[in-house]
Amino acid sequence: MKQWTRDLGMGVRFAFAGGREGWVRVALTAVGVGLGVALLLLTTAIPNAMAARGDREDARADSAFSATPLKKADDTLIVASVGTTYHDKNVRGRELEPEGAKAPLPPGVRRFPAVGEMVVSPALKKLLESDDGKLLRERLPDRVVGTIGESGLVGPAELAFYRGAEGLAAHMNSFHSERIDKFGNPDPSPSDRMDPTLLLLILVVFIVLLMPVAVFIAAAVRFGGERRDRRLAALRLVGSDARMTRRIAAGEALAGAAVGVLFGAAFFLGAREFVGSVEVFDISVFPSYLNPSPLLALLVAVAVPAAAVVVTQLALRGVVIEPLGVVRTAKPARRRLWWRLLLPVGGIALLYPMIGQGNDGGDFNQYLVTGGVVLLLVGITALLPWIVEAVVARLGAGPVAWQLAVRRLQLSSGTAARMVNGIAVAVAGAIALQMLFAGVEGDYTKPTGKDVSRAQMQVQVPTGASLSAAQAKFEATRGVKSTVALSSGYLGERPKDPEKWAQVNVGDCASLRVMAKLPSCRDGDVFLIKGGEFNYETPELVKQGRTLWFDGSGRAEPVKSIAWPVPKNLKEAQSIEDPTGMKNGGLLMTPSALPEGAEKTVSGDLYLRLDESLPGAREYVRNTAARIDPYDEPMVWVSEARDDTYESIRTGLFVGASAVLALIGASLLVSQLEQLRERKKLLSALIAFGTKRSTLSLSVLWQTAIPVGLGLVLASTVGLTLGVVLLKMTDTPVSVDWASVLSMTGAGAAVVLVVTLLSLPPLLRLMRPDGLRTE
């Protein structure tokens, strides 16, 4: 141990006291390792960030959480939800009416806004002051008198407001407002048990996102390997043995990795501040949320330098460093294939016992899943060098640029493979995840049944408001092509506590025709629907001469039941599928057939068909709806609805994948620049002999394209294999989404292409004859 310590220390001194060459190598290694460490620290901080968002949400909860309603007191506050949506972004809104001097203030608010005033989040204030917020200002005309503090928001990009109000007690019966005496959820309900498939998705997402990071860190500690080995040959000349030389090399790598950890901490702190100013997939967090777990952060700080030592020792096993130089010109021993195949085979063996379990077979073993997926992805890093070596050994004749590239790859295929390993691992994992997401999407995506070609929005008209007046306002609203107005209620066999029901829909003839085929229609007609799915006890109740009762007991504000004698001239109509996707039964009535007072027992809905070519059509509708009733948000129709947890996992994957792709690009660029620096004299010599710059540039492109192409083919093969195994584990029919496979492969190739283009300017600067000068 004493000898190890001495040799490692000597390597560290060489790294920092080796002149410009040593500093450049340390800097390159530190940047590469630092980028990976920063992403690892961000990943370890994600659980804390999500927990912090949840705590903030609980702290501002404004429900009474009491079985008995609170009575008005000096410490009570009435809160009404008036949230809205603006260009697909949620705007959290609350109206506040304090009932005494001790009424509780919401978190982040210094004083209650008066009627006509509001306090807003900084993001909402910025939006309202911009040209993009013009339509939202019409909906929120109150005067802004302050901003909500950080303690009252879940993220810096959240759109939220509190505004003053009066008369909110009148809305308590309709459940639009509630009386509270404090903010916060005193007893947050425990989260429901997540089904095994979603847990599997989360586990695989984390593995797939972190594996490329580990691969890049392992590659970064080997930057400058060729020049380092030539320096180590000088140590052999002054008496160092082979083992001591390897330990000194490990010390150099340890120094670069240690500085990389410091760089990573600095990058993380910078990224944490930057994260506070961006919003990714509608998620934003305050910098204070991103606090890594101390234990995980310590693990990263210790594991990365330790991995640098191990990787360096393994890398030097295949290099013979002698006093007179490094033996690289001799033909190297061919890489063996058999042990490389054991890794993916072992991964499949670990995953095989869980095939067919699905949601009905219990939980998946997390250790087997982790081990199996890691072995399959690590198998890429083991197989790719062998594949690159085997392929480039058979390449030969071609243009000069091609020959230069092929010869370089034949001499250092391992270096080329290391550059591509991270891309290959990321693409393979992404393909497998895309297959898994596509396969199980049907379990978490359900059709709503709504016909979005006939209507795109639905507005509920408040009780007591005139449906026809509301319809006229919406028909005059910009972006609305047509409207269908329908009111619905129920008829019972007696005025109180009826046991049998018949559904009633009220509207003009044009509106009723979206629900049934009418033989003829004029105001005053009543139709009995045939062939409906929800007929209840209609045939038993609706008989000529019988009196039925419009029931108003189930409404937020109960009203008196209204008698209605079944008319003699009752017509029949055939039910058809309405825009909501249902075939209703019961009765259809035109407005004048409704008895006096019965309009209070029915609830009105408007179905709107919009001009989708107008960008702000939905916002014009929401503005009109807010003027009619600020407490009910218009519903936007969609053909499919996804499970919230599943959607959150998908969003998390996209956020993480964006960060990993950024890391891949940055690390590849650093690696490419390091490779060009290693070849500075070679490039200068070729230029001095008259080689064209275009030829050398094309050769560098080929040197990147050949390994990348082979890596992407291998990644597609492993990714498809892993995807098939994961689908079989979830007991899902196997299908390949080739569009996703091609898009993931194309994304990987695009990153490499961008990195290559960015490396061309420094390449052109290196291609000068004066690069042959030396001291």
Secondary structure, DSSP 8 states (H G I E B T S, - for coil): -HHHHHHHHHHHHHHHHSHHHHHHHHHHHHHHHHHHHHHHHHHHHHHHHHHHHHHHHHHT------SS-----TT-EEEEE--EEETTEEEEEEEEEE-STT----TT-SS---BTEEEE-HHHHHHHHSGGGHHHHHH--SEEEEE--GGG-SSTT-EEEEEE-S-GGGGTTTTSEEEESS-S-SS--------HHHHHHHHHHHHHHHHHHHHHHHHHTTTTHHHHHHHHHHHHHTT--HHHHHHHHHHHHHHHHHHHHHHHHHHHHHHHHHHTT--BTTB---GGG----HHHHHHHHHHHHHHHHHHHHHHGGG-EEETTEEE-SS------SHHHHHHHHHHHHHHGGGTT-GGGG----HHHHHHHHHHHHHHHHHHHHHHHHHHHTT---S-HHHHHHHHHHHH-HHHHHHHHHHHHHHHHHHHHHHHHHHHHHHHHEEE----TTT-SEEEEE-TTS-HHHHHHHHHTSTTEEEEEEEEEEEEESSSSS-S-EEEEEE--HHHHTTTEE-S---TT-EEEEES-SB-TTHHHH--TT-EEEE--TTSSS----EEEE--SS-EEEEE---TTS--B-SEEE-GGGS-TTGGGGSEEEEEEEE-TTSTTHHHHHHHHHHHH-TTS--EE--SEEE-HHHHHHHHHHHHHHHHHHHHHHHHHHHHHHHHHHHTHHHHHHHHHTT--HHHHHHHHHHHHHHHHHHHHHHHHHHHHHHHHHHHHHTT------HHHHHHHHHHHHHHHHHHHHHHHHHHHHH--GGGG---
